[in-house]
Amino acid sequence: MRLSLASLDFLGSETELQAQAQQAYLKTDSGQAPGTHTGQDQTGSVTVLVDAHRDVEDVSISRDWRGQLGVGGLADAFFQAYTSALQTALEAAALRELQADQDRPAPTTSTSDAGQDDGVDEEHLWLRRTWRTLHEIDADLQRLAQKPNVEVEQAISSPHGCLTLRLRGGSIVAITQDVARLARMDAGQVQFEARSLFQTYTLARARNRS
């Protein structure tokens, strides 16, 4: 189950918001290794694991993927699982930022009579930073959910050409497939194709970052 920030998106006091952020932050560590985030398609047939840099670490596909998806639905399932993993990673990053901000010690004041006002100001500043973080993450999630304009700058294909990543600005905007080639493959072969495809994309991203 992917993490949701919906429980944080309400108008509340600093104490209420911090408690909600802490609860959601603790959930990010359950059921998976630290720094990794999982996404699945709607049927649960395809699972994608991304790391803290949002690079794909692993891909798995269920043995019954044909019965769940049909050959024609596999590429969309890979894209759903990938974007779901990215959403989870983005939300976890936002929660880490909120947690770090919450744990940051408040600045000391040299005037003895300004303590109460400073406390109110600090609360308002924390809430403003929190809302800014939530709005930024919402914008990222909306961008991921938008139907892509399939004008692409680059394409990367798997070893046997059954799956292709469509890229724009270095980001994956769609995944397409060769149905005839996929029809001849079992789950293990498709999994190998997908892993090799995302590994090639990860290496390309690493070169661009260096």
Secondary structure, 3 states (H helix, E strand, C coil): CCCCCHHHCCCCCHHHHHHHHHHHHHHCCCCCCCCCEEEECCCCCEEEEECCCCCEEEEEECCCHHHHHCHHHHHHHHHHHHHHHHHHHHHHHHHHHHHHHHHCCCCCCCCHHHHHHHHHHHHHHHHHHHHHHHHHHHHHHHHHHCCCCCCCCEEEECCCCCEEEEEECCEEEEEEECHHHHHCCCHHHHHHHHHHHHHHHHHHHHHHHC
